[in-house]
Structure formats: structure tokens, C-alpha cells
Amino acid sequence: MSDASAGPVLVTGLPRSGTSWVGKMLERSGRLVYVNEPLNPRHPPGRSPGVLNATVAHRYQYVCADNEQTWLPAFRDTVALRYRPLAELRRNRSPYDLARMAKYWSAFTAGRLRGRRALLDDPYAVFTAPWLAARLDANVVVLLRDPASLVGSWRRLGWTFRPQELLEQPLLVRDLLGPYQDRLRALVDSEDDLARIATLWAATYDAVDRYRRKDPRIQVVRYEDLAGDPQQAFGALYRSVGLTWDDAARAMVAEATGSSASQHKGFAWSMRGGVSRTAFQPMDSRAQLAAAGRRLPPEDAARVLEITAGTMAKYTTPAPASSG
């Protein structure tokens, strides 16, 4: 296994599993350059060829050895912090885009000169994670959030899921979704959003469980552990991806997850504070954890747990060590 402090870091998991929160906590180490959702098919934050010079065709885009021809050089540039301004200008030229380009270009250049590593915060990379680990030696952190809490969060935001987004990718179905393709197809014309989102959770984390067992660079971290005991859980996470867990890191996590943190506003894009809007906000993590458990009525939570039970059982014991 390679040195964890050398490769890029990918923080992934389904949207609303806490990727932005965790990514920002890791970025504050000062050793990483934050890259927001390069595989998001919406612009912004995605479809920015200066950041990732490849065309994203699907949500949850799947990349593997059979379709990597255009993806490999693009991701090599991204993780090496090589920004492509001409490619960006050919596609995006609004005042907002130009400001965003300047911020990313300067962040990539400064990070590269200072020996920083790329940190990709991207829930849409959850199926591409094993390829990034294998081909680019990425340290992969997959966030696992309780399915009822995640479904409740999606419902509160009015989000839904189209099974076609996965089924229209034959390589993804072949490699990772085989056990769930019939269940996904049965939901294509369904208006049962709860069943759709819960099935997405079950199919996604079933695939994650299978690929994490093959590569020691991939770890699954429970959102609830991070929120319930930030000092312990973030300390372990920092060390696992080759970052220093020192007094400054402890103080930063305490400030960002304690009761006073919830008084701050969410992070939004600005020329001074960041390069793109994210879902991250400082929060009282324990209070947020308790609130998340109350978002679904008991009967809906029970349905979610029934749909996801088979996958959840795979996370009751640690994954066995990879045989390499």
C-alpha cells in the first residue's frame, strides 16, 4: 500500500451524506486544495473544463478501465493541480465564471508550488471511486449516513432520484449494479420517491461494500460517528489520509462542530472565502444528528429501513482486510 500522505484525497458518498462538511474539515489542515464536485453534471460547480477537462454525461458518472481514455488524462491534470484556462474560456465566459476561473487557477497554482494535494469533494464520484484509487492512487473516504436520515434530508429539500441515471450506463450496471438492476428498473415509472431514494441508498452502498473489500485505500466512515464524536472520529480520519492531527486541528474541529458553530451562516462562494458554493456550514454536530433522526414520520422511516436492510447488514461488522 502506498503512502497515504502522497496521493490525492476523494471524499464521496451519496449527496447529503456530509461530503462537503468533511471535505471542508480536511481542507482546514492547510495541506490540501479543495476541488468541489468536478463530476457534477450541472454548472456550477461541474462542467468546468479548467478543473476537469472531460465531458460529464451522467449523474453518478462511472469511469473504469473500459472507458478511461478521455478520463485518465483529465483526472491526472486535476489531481496534479494543473488548471486549464484556455479550455475553461472556450466553455464558460460569464463574469461569475471568470471570477471562479481566477480563483481556481490561483488556488491550483499556489497549491502545486507549495506541494499541496488535491482534495476532491464529490458525491457524484461514488461509483468512480475504485477507479480513482486504482489508477490515481487516491485515498478514498466514502461517507455512510443512516438511510432514514438521508431520505429525510432529500425529502426536506424536495430532491428525487431517476433510476435511469444509473441504468443508462451499461458499464456501471455490469460492474456494480447487477444485484439491483431489476429493482431499479421496476422503479423507472414509479412516483414513490421514498422507495426510489431508499433503493438508490441500498444499491450504492451495496456496491461500496463490494469495492471497499478489494482495495485498502478505500475506507467507509459513518457520518454519525463524525457528528457524534468529532474529536475522536476526525482525528482517526486525519491520520488515515496522511494529515497531521495536532492541537491546531483539534481546535479547528472543536470550533466548527461545537454549539457555537450553528450560529454561523452557511458557506457560499465568494472571491475571498472560496472557489464555489458548497453545502458546508459550521454546525453543532450532535444537535444536527439528533434533529436528522426526527425528519421522517415513524412509518416512513420503517419503510426505508425495510428497503435498505440487506445492505445495512453488510456494515454491522468491519469489512475484512483486502488480500491485495
Short mmCIF file of the C-alpha atoms (twelve columns), coordinates in Angstrom:
data_MODEL
# 
_entry.id   MODEL 
# 
loop_
_atom_site.group_PDB 
_atom_site.id 
_atom_site.type_symbol 
_atom_site.label_atom_id 
_atom_site.label_alt_id 
_atom_site.label_comp_id 
_atom_site.label_asym_id 
_atom_site.label_seq_id 
_atom_site.Cartn_x 
_atom_site.Cartn_y 
_atom_site.Cartn_z 
_atom_site.pdbx_PDB_model_num 
ATOM 1   C CA . MET A 1   0.000   0.000  0.000   1 
ATOM 2   C CA . SER A 2   1.262   3.451  -0.911  1 
ATOM 3   C CA . ASP A 3   1.980   6.317  1.450   1 
ATOM 4   C CA . ALA A 4   -1.360  7.913  2.422   1 
ATOM 5   C CA . SER A 5   0.285   11.344 2.614   1 
ATOM 6   C CA . ALA A 6   1.294   11.265 -1.056  1 
ATOM 7   C CA . GLY A 7   -1.873  10.725 -3.096  1 
ATOM 8   C CA . PRO A 8   -4.953  12.886 -3.658  1 
ATOM 9   C CA . VAL A 9   -7.974  12.543 -1.394  1 
ATOM 10  C CA . LEU A 10  -11.512 11.825 -2.566  1 
ATOM 11  C CA . VAL A 11  -14.429 12.378 -0.192  1 
ATOM 12  C CA . THR A 12  -17.568 10.821 -1.623  1 
ATOM 13  C CA . GLY A 13  -20.849 9.142  -0.700  1 
ATOM 14  C CA . LEU A 14  -24.397 9.964  -1.717  1 
ATOM 15  C CA . PRO A 15  -25.417 13.639 -1.738  1 
ATOM 16  C CA . ARG A 16  -26.401 14.787 1.780   1 
ATOM 17  C CA . SER A 17  -24.108 12.244 3.404   1 
ATOM 18  C CA . GLY A 18  -21.805 15.015 4.649   1 
ATOM 19  C CA . THR A 19  -19.136 15.188 1.949   1 
ATOM 20  C CA . SER A 20  -18.914 18.995 1.926   1 
ATOM 21  C CA . TRP A 21  -18.697 19.138 5.714   1 
ATOM 22  C CA . VAL A 22  -15.957 16.542 5.864   1 
ATOM 23  C CA . GLY A 23  -14.121 17.993 2.869   1 
ATOM 24  C CA . LYS A 24  -14.003 21.417 4.477   1 
ATOM 25  C CA . MET A 25  -12.787 19.948 7.760   1 
ATOM 26  C CA . LEU A 26  -9.934  18.241 5.920   1 
ATOM 27  C CA . GLU A 27  -9.152  21.333 3.852   1 
ATOM 28  C CA . ARG A 28  -8.538  23.284 7.034   1 
ATOM 29  C CA . SER A 29  -5.438  21.188 7.595   1 
ATOM 30  C CA . GLY A 30  -3.732  23.590 5.173   1 
ATOM 31  C CA . ARG A 31  -2.251  20.672 3.223   1 
ATOM 32  C CA . LEU A 32  -4.988  20.168 0.627   1 
ATOM 33  C CA . VAL A 33  -6.541  22.150 -2.229  1 
ATOM 34  C CA . TYR A 34  -10.320 21.812 -2.221  1 
ATOM 35  C CA . VAL A 35  -11.981 20.878 -5.541  1 
ATOM 36  C CA . ASN A 36  -15.764 20.995 -5.470  1 
ATOM 37  C CA . GLU A 37  -17.701 18.291 -7.361  1 
ATOM 38  C CA . PRO A 38  -15.841 18.056 -10.681 1 
ATOM 39  C CA . LEU A 39  -18.180 15.198 -11.742 1 
ATOM 40  C CA . ASN A 40  -21.361 17.152 -11.039 1 
ATOM 41  C CA . PRO A 41  -23.183 17.385 -14.420 1 
ATOM 42  C CA . ARG A 42  -24.576 20.831 -13.530 1 
ATOM 43  C CA . HIS A 43  -22.667 24.075 -13.917 1 
ATOM 44  C CA . PRO A 44  -21.627 25.301 -11.463 1 
ATOM 45  C CA . PRO A 45  -19.854 23.517 -9.860  1 
ATOM 46  C CA . GLY A 46  -19.312 20.941 -12.632 1 
ATOM 47  C CA . ARG A 47  -18.798 21.292 -16.375 1 
ATOM 48  C CA . SER A 48  -15.692 23.372 -15.751 1 
ATOM 49  C CA . PRO A 49  -13.026 22.050 -18.144 1 
ATOM 50  C CA . GLY A 50  -10.367 24.147 -16.479 1 
ATOM 51  C CA . VAL A 51  -10.828 21.917 -13.438 1 
ATOM 52  C CA . LEU A 52  -11.674 18.630 -15.193 1 
ATOM 53  C CA . ASN A 53  -11.240 18.646 -18.964 1 
ATOM 54  C CA . ALA A 54  -13.760 15.925 -19.820 1 
ATOM 55  C CA . THR A 55  -17.467 15.847 -20.595 1 
ATOM 56  C CA . VAL A 56  -19.680 14.559 -17.802 1 
ATOM 57  C CA . ALA A 57  -22.679 12.840 -19.392 1 
ATOM 58  C CA . HIS A 58  -24.439 11.387 -16.344 1 
ATOM 59  C CA . ARG A 59  -25.072 11.954 -12.693 1 
ATOM 60  C CA . TYR A 60  -23.010 9.377  -10.840 1 
ATOM 61  C CA . GLN A 61  -20.715 9.098  -13.856 1 
ATOM 62  C CA . TYR A 62  -18.940 5.754  -13.918 1 
ATOM 63  C CA . VAL A 63  -15.328 5.521  -15.051 1 
ATOM 64  C CA . CYS A 64  -13.456 2.233  -15.369 1 
ATOM 65  C CA . ALA A 65  -10.697 0.675  -17.452 1 
ATOM 66  C CA . ASP A 66  -13.075 0.219  -20.392 1 
ATOM 67  C CA . ASN A 67  -13.902 3.926  -20.823 1 
ATOM 68  C CA . GLU A 68  -10.943 5.711  -19.244 1 
ATOM 69  C CA . GLN A 69  -9.358  7.033  -22.447 1 
ATOM 70  C CA . THR A 70  -10.557 10.609 -22.037 1 
ATOM 71  C CA . TRP A 71  -10.944 10.500 -18.273 1 
ATOM 72  C CA . LEU A 72  -7.413  9.472  -17.309 1 
ATOM 73  C CA . PRO A 73  -5.549  12.494 -18.731 1 
ATOM 74  C CA . ALA A 74  -8.257  14.822 -17.437 1 
ATOM 75  C CA . PHE A 75  -8.118  13.484 -13.899 1 
ATOM 76  C CA . ARG A 76  -4.326  13.378 -13.955 1 
ATOM 77  C CA . ASP A 77  -4.360  17.123 -14.586 1 
ATOM 78  C CA . THR A 78  -6.912  17.690 -11.812 1 
ATOM 79  C CA . VAL A 79  -5.109  15.759 -9.106  1 
ATOM 80  C CA . ALA A 80  -1.785  17.306 -10.180 1 
ATOM 81  C CA . LEU A 81  -3.441  20.739 -9.742  1 
ATOM 82  C CA . ARG A 82  -2.857  21.716 -13.375 1 
ATOM 83  C CA . TYR A 83  -5.596  24.167 -14.283 1 
ATOM 84  C CA . ARG A 84  -6.584  24.526 -17.999 1 
ATOM 85  C CA . PRO A 85  -7.603  28.202 -18.509 1 
ATOM 86  C CA . LEU A 86  -7.996  28.017 -22.301 1 
ATOM 87  C CA . ALA A 87  -10.306 25.025 -22.052 1 
ATOM 88  C CA . GLU A 88  -12.324 26.874 -19.418 1 
ATOM 89  C CA . LEU A 89  -12.601 30.040 -21.511 1 
ATOM 90  C CA . ARG A 90  -13.854 28.101 -24.512 1 
ATOM 91  C CA . ARG A 91  -16.862 26.972 -22.479 1 
ATOM 92  C CA . ASN A 92  -17.518 29.449 -19.646 1 
ATOM 93  C CA . ARG A 93  -17.112 33.216 -20.015 1 
ATOM 94  C CA . SER A 94  -19.699 34.928 -17.787 1 
ATOM 95  C CA . PRO A 95  -18.428 37.369 -15.120 1 
ATOM 96  C CA . TYR A 96  -19.136 34.742 -12.473 1 
ATOM 97  C CA . ASP A 97  -17.223 32.120 -14.457 1 
ATOM 98  C CA . LEU A 98  -14.249 34.429 -14.950 1 
ATOM 99  C CA . ALA A 99  -14.088 35.170 -11.233 1 
ATOM 100 C CA . ARG A 100 -14.354 31.473 -10.442 1 
ATOM 101 C CA . MET A 101 -11.660 30.690 -13.010 1 
ATOM 102 C CA . ALA A 102 -9.288  33.202 -11.441 1 
ATOM 103 C CA . LYS A 103 -9.857  31.719 -8.010  1 
ATOM 104 C CA . TYR A 104 -9.351  28.100 -9.079  1 
ATOM 105 C CA . TRP A 105 -6.378  28.920 -11.295 1 
ATOM 106 C CA . SER A 106 -4.608  30.728 -8.475  1 
ATOM 107 C CA . ALA A 107 -5.522  28.040 -5.928  1 
ATOM 108 C CA . PHE A 108 -4.236  25.251 -8.189  1 
ATOM 109 C CA . THR A 109 -1.016  27.107 -8.998  1 
ATOM 110 C CA . ALA A 110 -0.273  28.059 -5.395  1 
ATOM 111 C CA . GLY A 111 -1.128  24.577 -4.186  1 
ATOM 112 C CA . ARG A 112 1.127   22.915 -6.730  1 
ATOM 113 C CA . LEU A 113 4.054   25.200 -5.902  1 
ATOM 114 C CA . ARG A 114 3.611   24.533 -2.184  1 
ATOM 115 C CA . GLY A 115 3.390   20.780 -2.572  1 
ATOM 116 C CA . ARG A 116 -0.283  20.529 -1.588  1 
ATOM 117 C CA . ARG A 117 -2.501  17.613 -2.567  1 
ATOM 118 C CA . ALA A 118 -5.847  17.735 -4.334  1 
ATOM 119 C CA . LEU A 119 -8.962  17.089 -2.265  1 
ATOM 120 C CA . LEU A 120 -11.952 16.126 -4.403  1 
ATOM 121 C CA . ASP A 121 -15.279 16.578 -2.624  1 
ATOM 122 C CA . ASP A 122 -17.649 14.778 -4.962  1 
ATOM 123 C CA . PRO A 123 -20.726 12.700 -4.146  1 
ATOM 124 C CA . TYR A 124 -21.153 12.079 -7.875  1 
ATOM 125 C CA . ALA A 125 -17.880 10.129 -7.883  1 
ATOM 126 C CA . VAL A 126 -19.184 7.389  -5.570  1 
ATOM 127 C CA . PHE A 127 -19.135 4.741  -8.332  1 
ATOM 128 C CA . THR A 128 -15.882 6.012  -9.889  1 
ATOM 129 C CA . ALA A 129 -14.065 5.840  -6.539  1 
ATOM 130 C CA . PRO A 130 -12.444 2.408  -7.109  1 
ATOM 131 C CA . TRP A 131 -11.017 3.579  -10.434 1 
ATOM 132 C CA . LEU A 132 -9.599  6.737  -8.848  1 
ATOM 133 C CA . ALA A 133 -7.987  4.647  -6.118  1 
ATOM 134 C CA . ALA A 134 -6.509  2.143  -8.567  1 
ATOM 135 C CA . ARG A 135 -5.363  4.494  -11.342 1 
ATOM 136 C CA . LEU A 136 -4.511  7.683  -9.439  1 
ATOM 137 C CA . ASP A 137 -3.615  6.247  -6.035  1 
ATOM 138 C CA . ALA A 138 -6.371  8.273  -4.387  1 
ATOM 139 C CA . ASN A 139 -7.166  7.943  -0.703  1 
ATOM 140 C CA . VAL A 140 -10.910 7.373  -0.826  1 
ATOM 141 C CA . VAL A 141 -13.238 8.267  2.029   1 
ATOM 142 C CA . VAL A 142 -16.826 7.095  1.472   1 
ATOM 143 C CA . LEU A 143 -19.321 8.626  3.873   1 
ATOM 144 C CA . LEU A 144 -22.128 6.381  5.049   1 
ATOM 145 C CA . ARG A 145 -25.183 8.094  6.512   1 
ATOM 146 C CA . ASP A 146 -28.156 6.398  8.125   1 
ATOM 147 C CA . PRO A 147 -30.625 5.824  5.261   1 
ATOM 148 C CA . ALA A 148 -33.678 7.198  7.059   1 
ATOM 149 C CA . SER A 149 -31.787 10.408 7.879   1 
ATOM 150 C CA . LEU A 150 -30.569 10.722 4.304   1 
ATOM 151 C CA . VAL A 151 -34.031 10.145 2.821   1 
ATOM 152 C CA . GLY A 152 -35.433 12.698 5.259   1 
ATOM 153 C CA . SER A 153 -32.837 15.230 4.153   1 
ATOM 154 C CA . TRP A 154 -33.612 14.637 0.468   1 
ATOM 155 C CA . ARG A 155 -37.343 14.959 1.142   1 
ATOM 156 C CA . ARG A 156 -36.859 18.237 3.036   1 
ATOM 157 C CA . LEU A 157 -35.017 19.665 0.007   1 
ATOM 158 C CA . GLY A 158 -37.539 18.327 -2.496  1 
ATOM 159 C CA . TRP A 159 -34.956 16.107 -4.186  1 
ATOM 160 C CA . THR A 160 -35.704 12.926 -6.078  1 
ATOM 161 C CA . PHE A 161 -33.818 10.257 -7.996  1 
ATOM 162 C CA . ARG A 162 -34.268 8.926  -11.527 1 
ATOM 163 C CA . PRO A 163 -33.156 5.286  -11.839 1 
ATOM 164 C CA . GLN A 164 -32.339 5.973  -15.484 1 
ATOM 165 C CA . GLU A 165 -29.320 7.961  -14.309 1 
ATOM 166 C CA . LEU A 166 -27.726 4.653  -13.362 1 
ATOM 167 C CA . LEU A 167 -29.392 2.259  -15.797 1 
ATOM 168 C CA . GLU A 168 -28.296 4.282  -18.830 1 
ATOM 169 C CA . GLN A 169 -24.658 3.418  -18.001 1 
ATOM 170 C CA . PRO A 170 -24.140 -0.198 -19.174 1 
ATOM 171 C CA . LEU A 171 -20.645 -0.481 -17.703 1 
ATOM 172 C CA . LEU A 172 -21.923 0.634  -14.312 1 
ATOM 173 C CA . VAL A 173 -24.767 -1.889 -14.428 1 
ATOM 174 C CA . ARG A 174 -22.333 -4.611 -15.495 1 
ATOM 175 C CA . ASP A 175 -19.723 -3.943 -12.835 1 
ATOM 176 C CA . LEU A 176 -21.549 -2.642 -9.769  1 
ATOM 177 C CA . LEU A 177 -25.325 -2.697 -10.043 1 
ATOM 178 C CA . GLY A 178 -26.067 -6.267 -11.106 1 
ATOM 179 C CA . PRO A 179 -27.830 -7.291 -7.860  1 
ATOM 180 C CA . TYR A 180 -30.067 -4.200 -8.029  1 
ATOM 181 C CA . GLN A 181 -30.785 -3.671 -11.704 1 
ATOM 182 C CA . ASP A 182 -34.203 -5.352 -11.594 1 
ATOM 183 C CA . ARG A 183 -35.259 -3.317 -8.553  1 
ATOM 184 C CA . LEU A 184 -34.069 -0.127 -10.224 1 
ATOM 185 C CA . ARG A 185 -35.884 -0.935 -13.479 1 
ATOM 186 C CA . ALA A 186 -39.104 -1.568 -11.569 1 
ATOM 187 C CA . LEU A 187 -38.926 1.990  -10.192 1 
ATOM 188 C CA . VAL A 188 -38.387 3.786  -13.514 1 
ATOM 189 C CA . ASP A 189 -42.064 4.754  -13.865 1 
ATOM 190 C CA . SER A 190 -42.817 4.854  -10.147 1 
ATOM 191 C CA . GLU A 191 -43.838 8.042  -8.343  1 
ATOM 192 C CA . ASP A 192 -42.799 6.591  -4.990  1 
ATOM 193 C CA . ASP A 193 -39.911 8.931  -4.212  1 
ATOM 194 C CA . LEU A 194 -39.232 7.317  -0.854  1 
ATOM 195 C CA . ALA A 195 -38.740 3.924  -2.489  1 
ATOM 196 C CA . ARG A 196 -36.577 5.406  -5.221  1 
ATOM 197 C CA . ILE A 197 -34.215 7.210  -2.856  1 
ATOM 198 C CA . ALA A 198 -34.027 4.301  -0.415  1 
ATOM 199 C CA . THR A 199 -33.248 1.922  -3.282  1 
ATOM 200 C CA . LEU A 200 -30.534 4.275  -4.502  1 
ATOM 201 C CA . TRP A 201 -29.027 4.128  -0.997  1 
ATOM 202 C CA . ALA A 202 -29.237 0.330  -0.928  1 
ATOM 203 C CA . ALA A 203 -27.749 -0.138 -4.414  1 
ATOM 204 C CA . THR A 204 -24.990 2.427  -3.877  1 
ATOM 205 C CA . TYR A 205 -23.738 1.146  -0.555  1 
ATOM 206 C CA . ASP A 206 -24.036 -2.456 -1.677  1 
ATOM 207 C CA . ALA A 207 -21.592 -1.546 -4.463  1 
ATOM 208 C CA . VAL A 208 -19.400 0.362  -2.000  1 
ATOM 209 C CA . ASP A 209 -19.244 -2.646 0.294   1 
ATOM 210 C CA . ARG A 210 -18.045 -4.860 -2.549  1 
ATOM 211 C CA . TYR A 211 -15.381 -2.500 -3.826  1 
ATOM 212 C CA . ARG A 212 -14.062 -1.471 -0.392  1 
ATOM 213 C CA . ARG A 213 -13.188 -5.115 0.267   1 
ATOM 214 C CA . LYS A 214 -10.825 -5.142 -2.718  1 
ATOM 215 C CA . ASP A 215 -8.725  -2.030 -2.047  1 
ATOM 216 C CA . PRO A 216 -7.232  -0.910 1.292   1 
ATOM 217 C CA . ARG A 217 -7.073  2.697  0.043   1 
ATOM 218 C CA . ILE A 218 -10.862 2.848  0.321   1 
ATOM 219 C CA . GLN A 219 -12.441 3.385  3.722   1 
ATOM 220 C CA . VAL A 220 -16.042 3.848  4.783   1 
ATOM 221 C CA . VAL A 221 -16.677 6.381  7.543   1 
ATOM 222 C CA . ARG A 222 -20.036 6.786  9.250   1 
ATOM 223 C CA . TYR A 223 -21.447 10.288 9.250   1 
ATOM 224 C CA . GLU A 224 -22.985 9.560  12.640  1 
ATOM 225 C CA . ASP A 225 -19.569 8.748  14.137  1 
ATOM 226 C CA . LEU A 226 -18.121 12.029 12.871  1 
ATOM 227 C CA . ALA A 227 -21.073 14.039 14.153  1 
ATOM 228 C CA . GLY A 228 -21.373 12.193 17.458  1 
ATOM 229 C CA . ASP A 229 -17.698 12.298 18.470  1 
ATOM 230 C CA . PRO A 230 -15.903 14.779 16.184  1 
ATOM 231 C CA . GLN A 231 -12.590 14.799 18.036  1 
ATOM 232 C CA . GLN A 232 -12.149 11.045 18.015  1 
ATOM 233 C CA . ALA A 233 -13.525 10.428 14.528  1 
ATOM 234 C CA . PHE A 234 -11.820 13.335 12.761  1 
ATOM 235 C CA . GLY A 235 -8.543  12.510 14.481  1 
ATOM 236 C CA . ALA A 236 -8.682  8.999  13.040  1 
ATOM 237 C CA . LEU A 237 -9.710  10.335 9.630   1 
ATOM 238 C CA . TYR A 238 -6.906  12.907 9.521   1 
ATOM 239 C CA . ARG A 239 -4.312  10.246 10.270  1 
ATOM 240 C CA . SER A 240 -5.755  7.785  7.779   1 
ATOM 241 C CA . VAL A 241 -5.310  10.183 4.846   1 
ATOM 242 C CA . GLY A 242 -1.837  11.316 5.885   1 
ATOM 243 C CA . LEU A 243 -2.696  14.584 7.631   1 
ATOM 244 C CA . THR A 244 -1.302  15.779 10.948  1 
ATOM 245 C CA . TRP A 245 -3.762  15.683 13.846  1 
ATOM 246 C CA . ASP A 246 -2.289  18.338 16.125  1 
ATOM 247 C CA . ASP A 247 -3.575  20.944 18.578  1 
ATOM 248 C CA . ALA A 248 -4.492  23.335 15.768  1 
ATOM 249 C CA . ALA A 249 -6.550  20.654 14.018  1 
ATOM 250 C CA . ARG A 250 -8.279  19.713 17.275  1 
ATOM 251 C CA . ALA A 251 -9.167  23.339 17.971  1 
ATOM 252 C CA . MET A 252 -10.466 23.857 14.437  1 
ATOM 253 C CA . VAL A 253 -12.750 20.822 14.612  1 
ATOM 254 C CA . ALA A 254 -13.984 21.848 18.069  1 
ATOM 255 C CA . GLU A 255 -14.837 25.341 16.819  1 
ATOM 256 C CA . ALA A 256 -16.590 24.062 13.677  1 
ATOM 257 C CA . THR A 257 -18.660 21.349 15.376  1 
ATOM 258 C CA . GLY A 258 -19.473 22.801 18.805  1 
ATOM 259 C CA . SER A 259 -22.633 24.548 19.941  1 
ATOM 260 C CA . SER A 260 -21.412 27.993 18.860  1 
ATOM 261 C CA . ALA A 261 -20.815 26.818 15.299  1 
ATOM 262 C CA . SER A 262 -24.531 26.680 14.466  1 
ATOM 263 C CA . GLN A 263 -24.703 30.469 14.814  1 
ATOM 264 C CA . HIS A 264 -22.593 30.893 11.665  1 
ATOM 265 C CA . LYS A 265 -24.114 31.182 8.221   1 
ATOM 266 C CA . GLY A 266 -23.526 28.523 5.599   1 
ATOM 267 C CA . PHE A 267 -20.510 28.861 3.358   1 
ATOM 268 C CA . ALA A 268 -21.249 30.441 -0.015  1 
ATOM 269 C CA . TRP A 269 -18.918 31.219 -2.861  1 
ATOM 270 C CA . SER A 270 -17.007 34.464 -2.588  1 
ATOM 271 C CA . MET A 271 -13.786 35.850 -4.009  1 
ATOM 272 C CA . ARG A 272 -12.322 35.850 -0.519  1 
ATOM 273 C CA . GLY A 273 -13.687 32.710 1.062   1 
ATOM 274 C CA . GLY A 274 -13.836 30.007 -1.562  1 
ATOM 275 C CA . VAL A 275 -13.994 28.932 -5.164  1 
ATOM 276 C CA . SER A 276 -17.516 27.539 -5.345  1 
ATOM 277 C CA . ARG A 277 -20.717 27.251 -3.408  1 
ATOM 278 C CA . THR A 278 -20.920 24.144 -1.222  1 
ATOM 279 C CA . ALA A 279 -23.429 22.635 1.172   1 
ATOM 280 C CA . PHE A 280 -20.985 23.018 4.057   1 
ATOM 281 C CA . GLN A 281 -21.833 25.031 7.123   1 
ATOM 282 C CA . PRO A 282 -20.348 25.071 10.604  1 
ATOM 283 C CA . MET A 283 -22.765 23.239 12.866  1 
ATOM 284 C CA . ASP A 284 -23.427 21.840 16.292  1 
ATOM 285 C CA . SER A 285 -22.869 18.321 15.015  1 
ATOM 286 C CA . ARG A 286 -24.556 16.496 17.910  1 
ATOM 287 C CA . ALA A 287 -27.663 18.681 17.733  1 
ATOM 288 C CA . GLN A 288 -27.830 18.217 13.969  1 
ATOM 289 C CA . LEU A 289 -27.519 14.468 14.410  1 
ATOM 290 C CA . ALA A 290 -30.463 14.405 16.804  1 
ATOM 291 C CA . ALA A 291 -32.589 16.590 14.518  1 
ATOM 292 C CA . ALA A 292 -31.892 14.413 11.471  1 
ATOM 293 C CA . GLY A 293 -33.401 11.414 13.215  1 
ATOM 294 C CA . ARG A 294 -36.752 13.205 13.545  1 
ATOM 295 C CA . ARG A 295 -37.265 14.242 9.919   1 
ATOM 296 C CA . LEU A 296 -39.240 11.207 8.748   1 
ATOM 297 C CA . PRO A 297 -42.514 10.012 10.290  1 
ATOM 298 C CA . PRO A 298 -42.011 6.645  12.020  1 
ATOM 299 C CA . GLU A 299 -43.941 4.729  9.352   1 
ATOM 300 C CA . ASP A 300 -41.781 6.195  6.560   1 
ATOM 301 C CA . ALA A 301 -38.578 5.519  8.485   1 
ATOM 302 C CA . ALA A 302 -39.706 1.922  8.908   1 
ATOM 303 C CA . ARG A 303 -40.223 1.596  5.140   1 
ATOM 304 C CA . VAL A 304 -36.759 2.982  4.447   1 
ATOM 305 C CA . LEU A 305 -35.194 0.548  6.883   1 
ATOM 306 C CA . GLU A 306 -37.070 -2.346 5.275   1 
ATOM 307 C CA . ILE A 307 -35.850 -1.401 1.771   1 
ATOM 308 C CA . THR A 308 -32.246 -0.933 2.896   1 
ATOM 309 C CA . ALA A 309 -31.973 -3.773 5.439   1 
ATOM 310 C CA . GLY A 310 -29.961 -6.100 3.214   1 
ATOM 311 C CA . THR A 311 -27.294 -3.508 2.541   1 
ATOM 312 C CA . MET A 312 -27.247 -2.156 6.098   1 
ATOM 313 C CA . ALA A 313 -26.424 -5.633 7.389   1 
ATOM 314 C CA . LYS A 314 -23.138 -5.509 5.480   1 
ATOM 315 C CA . TYR A 315 -21.975 -2.626 7.668   1 
ATOM 316 C CA . THR A 316 -22.678 -4.189 11.058  1 
ATOM 317 C CA . THR A 317 -19.177 -5.696 11.117  1 
ATOM 318 C CA . PRO A 318 -15.944 -4.292 9.678   1 
ATOM 319 C CA . ALA A 319 -15.015 -5.263 6.156   1 
ATOM 320 C CA . PRO A 320 -12.312 -7.945 6.045   1 
ATOM 321 C CA . ALA A 321 -8.810  -6.830 5.190   1 
ATOM 322 C CA . SER A 322 -8.025  -6.846 1.493   1 
ATOM 323 C CA . SER A 323 -5.853  -9.657 0.252   1 
ATOM 324 C CA . GLY A 324 -4.344  -7.253 -2.260  1 
# 
